[in-house]
Amino acid sequence: MGVPVRRFDAVIVGGGGAGLRAALQLSESGLKTAVLSKVFPTRSHTVAAQGGISASLGNVQEDHWEWHMYDTVKGSDWLGDQDAIEYMCRKAPEAVIELEHFGMPFDRLENGKIYQRPFGGHTQHNGKTPVQRACAAADRTGHAMLHTLYQRNVRANTQFFVEWMALDLIRDADGDVVGVTALEMETGEIYIFHAKAVLFATGGAGRIYSASTNAFINTGDGLGMAVRAGLPLEDMEFWQFHPTGVAGAGVLITEGVRGEGGILLNADGERFMERYAPNLKDLAPRDFVSRSMELEVLEGRGCGPHKDYVLLKLDHLGPDIINQRLPGIREIAIKFAGVDPIKDPIPVIPTCHYMMGGIPTNWRGEVVMPKGGDPESRVNGFYAAGECACASVHGANRLGTNSLLDLVVFGKSAGDHMIDYIRGEMPDWKPLPADAAGPSLARIARLDNQTGGEDVAEVRAAMQRTVQSRAGVFRNAANMALGVEEIAAVAERAKFTQIKDKSKVFNTARTEALELDNLIEIAVATLVAADGRKESRGAHAHDDFPHRDDENWMKHSLFFGEGRRMEYKPVHTRPLTVDYIPPKERTF
Ligand SMILES: Cc1cc2nc3c(=O)[nH]c(=O)nc-3n(C[C@H](O)[C@H](O)[C@H](O)COP(=O)(O)OP(=O)(O)OC[C@H]3O[C@@H](n4cnc5c(N)ncnc54)[C@H](O)[C@@H]3O)c2cc1C
């Protein structure tokens, strides 16, 4: 029985900010473009972004893209690629103005220009004083951005496949990417999407942790597909813990709260960040603030009956600022923490938030892998952008508001380079390999016929417990070694999961089982990569190697699924046009 084939010039997997920005570029150029999404595009996780998008517009205070670049390199703890960082920061003002012209409803200053708020690690004069660089639409910036981009795509005739789940990448005998297989979730049918070029924009994978600010759909499918297709994952040891997740609930309270003047307090009522970061205080970068909070708790200065969280105080901002600039936050605090921040502080703890690693790309959005002595040979026809990609602009730690920026800058760049590739190198479709859908059909058949296995939810919970306890804010060699063994055992169990209830919710259960395959690949990559890195850098805080070791470890890690092995490749220290920013001690 043949699997039906649909043909497009470009196929984009993911309808979040990155996927929609790339799709817009392709559709507007006249190429036939499909966007596949597990959910309606405007329900992608981008919609949840609260705080803002950075650009050195200088609307409130003097600012320059070179200062933004410096902050990003320092924020990345010198693991970010300086060519990609330069490209992103230089393009930022243009990207934000473009969104404004698309109709995005930014908050305004009295003079009509876009309002900008302070954010963690954003400074003037290379670290000297804080600067207001984050452009925002109240505390619903991602919502405004995603709806704006969706509407532009409707106008440009992008073809949407809503509630379609991509299952596997199709590579031909040359290793070139020629399409994907996908499941139509409503009917359970499998299709082949045959494409001249494919872009992954599948977002993050925070669901490998048990406590996460991420949506339930953030299962890292693009990374799972890449690993199964023999491609490596870059820098998977680096996961960002956001300092202010609501304690016990995981829901995010934006850093914009501290940008507007909110402060963190311990059980003694002390503003402890003054001790750890005398200059930037509560607005030091996230890895720094999260570690400081954990230390306060570990040293017995946590709040609450179990002394296991700290408090975020913002009542001193007054009801006007809170209602005008942070209305969604007030709602979240009332619903999830049972406190009204106009009167009482919010209990918060560091919570898994963002994946710095991902599918290796360059600043053009092309997926790269080591081949024939070249550490970054292009994989023809394959592109990635957004949180699933590792360009790498965030290095070992992302600065707040740099992700929304990453989506539009690299979404557009990837779109442009796909257009060049399709028009210049791939005017016709490469033939599909024989049995292109074979691996996906086998996965589905395995699930449908499995008996006597464990339930998907049980195995998923075991995976989440392992990652949460073995790859947290602070790590050590013994704990990570245990984690590597435990996750290998969980991965074995995942091979035999069974869908027990095959009644009405069958396709939902099937989707969850297929997502688990992807989560497991990422959990394994995270633990193996973390166990491998013998230094502390950015979000990877290793108790046995407490210092950054530039001599031996200023390099990106690459995890390969086959044999679960690690390779390493150099950081791009050369920017595109400006001078290299050499490593320094990271104090704030
Ligand atoms: C609560 C929260 C607040 C945040 N606030 C900010 C902020 O203020 N500023 C900032 O810069 N960053 C913020 N971030 C980070 C930022 O929002 C994300 O990194 C970014 O939105 C990811 O965008 P994306 O386009 O890569 O993916 P997403 O928006 O996550 O979209 C992924 C898309 O891929 C689709 N998909 C996934 N797998 C498949 C599959 N197998 N088949 C088909 N479709 C698939 C999904 O349906 C979805 O459409 C925040 C993140 C969170 C969780």
The ligand as an SDF file (V2000), in Angstrom:
LIG
                    3D

 53 58  0  0  0  0  0  0  0  0999 V2000
    6.7780   30.9540   29.3650 C   0  0  0  0  0  0  0  0  0  0  0  0
    7.8630   31.4390   28.4520 C   0  0  0  0  0  0  0  0  0  0  0  0
    8.1450   32.7920   28.3330 C   0  0  0  0  0  0  0  0  0  0  0  0
    9.1490   33.2470   27.4840 C   0  0  0  0  0  0  0  0  0  0  0  0
    9.4020   34.5890   27.3840 N   0  0  0  0  0  0  0  0  0  0  0  0
   10.3420   35.0250   26.4980 C   0  0  0  0  0  0  0  0  0  0  0  0
   10.5590   36.4200   26.2880 C   0  0  0  0  0  0  0  0  0  0  0  0
    9.8990   37.2720   26.8610 O   0  0  0  0  0  0  0  0  0  0  0  0
   11.5150   36.7940   25.4080 N   0  0  0  0  0  0  0  0  0  0  0  0
   12.2590   35.9010   24.7150 C   0  0  0  0  0  0  0  0  0  0  0  0
   13.1030   36.3020   23.9210 O   0  0  0  0  0  0  0  0  0  0  0  0
   12.0510   34.5600   24.8810 N   0  0  0  0  0  0  0  0  0  0  0  0
   11.1080   34.1130   25.7460 C   0  0  0  0  0  0  0  0  0  0  0  0
   10.9060   32.7620   25.8910 N   0  0  0  0  0  0  0  0  0  0  0  0
   11.5920   31.8410   24.9920 C   0  0  0  0  0  0  0  0  0  0  0  0
   10.9230   31.8720   23.6290 C   0  0  0  0  0  0  0  0  0  0  0  0
    9.5620   32.1820   23.7630 O   0  0  0  0  0  0  0  0  0  0  0  0
   11.0390   30.5470   22.8850 C   0  0  0  0  0  0  0  0  0  0  0  0
   12.3770   30.1310   22.8610 O   0  0  0  0  0  0  0  0  0  0  0  0
   10.5560   30.7020   21.4550 C   0  0  0  0  0  0  0  0  0  0  0  0
    9.2610   31.2550   21.4180 O   0  0  0  0  0  0  0  0  0  0  0  0
   10.5630   29.4090   20.6670 C   0  0  0  0  0  0  0  0  0  0  0  0
   10.0360   29.6810   19.3920 O   0  0  0  0  0  0  0  0  0  0  0  0
   10.1210   28.6210   18.2220 P   0  0  0  0  0  0  0  0  0  0  0  0
    9.5300   29.2580   17.0110 O   0  0  0  0  0  0  0  0  0  0  0  0
   11.4930   28.0990   18.1220 O   0  0  0  0  0  0  0  0  0  0  0  0
    9.2080   27.4230   18.7240 O   0  0  0  0  0  0  0  0  0  0  0  0
    7.7260   27.3720   19.3280 P   0  0  0  0  0  0  0  0  0  0  0  0
    7.0770   28.6730   19.4330 O   0  0  0  0  0  0  0  0  0  0  0  0
    7.8070   26.5270   20.5410 O   0  0  0  0  0  0  0  0  0  0  0  0
    6.9450   26.5790   18.1930 O   0  0  0  0  0  0  0  0  0  0  0  0
    7.2380   25.2300   17.8940 C   0  0  0  0  0  0  0  0  0  0  0  0
    6.3150   24.7960   16.7840 C   0  0  0  0  0  0  0  0  0  0  0  0
    6.7010   23.5260   16.3120 O   0  0  0  0  0  0  0  0  0  0  0  0
    5.5630   22.7210   16.1590 C   0  0  0  0  0  0  0  0  0  0  0  0
    6.0100   21.3370   16.2580 N   0  0  0  0  0  0  0  0  0  0  0  0
    6.8130   20.7870   17.1840 C   0  0  0  0  0  0  0  0  0  0  0  0
    7.0130   19.4900   16.8970 N   0  0  0  0  0  0  0  0  0  0  0  0
    6.3180   19.2400   15.7630 C   0  0  0  0  0  0  0  0  0  0  0  0
    6.1320   18.0780   14.9680 C   0  0  0  0  0  0  0  0  0  0  0  0
    6.6850   16.9040   15.2790 N   0  0  0  0  0  0  0  0  0  0  0  0
    5.3480   18.1770   13.8830 N   0  0  0  0  0  0  0  0  0  0  0  0
    4.7470   19.3460   13.5430 C   0  0  0  0  0  0  0  0  0  0  0  0
    4.9020   20.4690   14.2680 N   0  0  0  0  0  0  0  0  0  0  0  0
    5.6900   20.3990   15.3560 C   0  0  0  0  0  0  0  0  0  0  0  0
    4.6280   23.1760   17.2340 C   0  0  0  0  0  0  0  0  0  0  0  0
    3.2930   22.8120   16.9210 O   0  0  0  0  0  0  0  0  0  0  0  0
    4.8540   24.6820   17.1910 C   0  0  0  0  0  0  0  0  0  0  0  0
    4.0780   25.2460   16.1660 O   0  0  0  0  0  0  0  0  0  0  0  0
    9.8950   32.3130   26.7420 C   0  0  0  0  0  0  0  0  0  0  0  0
    9.6100   30.9480   26.8430 C   0  0  0  0  0  0  0  0  0  0  0  0
    8.6220   30.5160   27.7080 C   0  0  0  0  0  0  0  0  0  0  0  0
    8.3830   29.0330   27.8170 C   0  0  0  0  0  0  0  0  0  0  0  0
  1  2  1  0
  2  3  1  0
  2 52  2  0
  3  4  2  0
  4  5  1  0
  4 50  1  0
  5  6  2  0
  6  7  1  0
  6 13  1  0
  7  8  2  0
  7  9  1  0
  9 10  1  0
 10 11  2  0
 10 12  1  0
 12 13  2  0
 13 14  1  0
 14 15  1  0
 14 50  1  0
 15 16  1  0
 16 17  1  0
 16 18  1  0
 18 19  1  0
 18 20  1  0
 20 21  1  0
 20 22  1  0
 22 23  1  0
 23 24  1  0
 24 25  2  0
 24 26  1  0
 24 27  1  0
 27 28  1  0
 28 29  2  0
 28 30  1  0
 28 31  1  0
 31 32  1  0
 32 33  1  0
 33 34  1  0
 33 48  1  0
 34 35  1  0
 35 36  1  0
 35 46  1  0
 36 37  1  0
 36 45  1  0
 37 38  2  0
 38 39  1  0
 39 40  1  0
 39 45  2  0
 40 41  1  0
 40 42  2  0
 42 43  1  0
 43 44  2  0
 44 45  1  0
 46 47  1  0
 46 48  1  0
 48 49  1  0
 50 51  2  0
 51 52  1  0
 52 53  1  0
M  END
$$$$
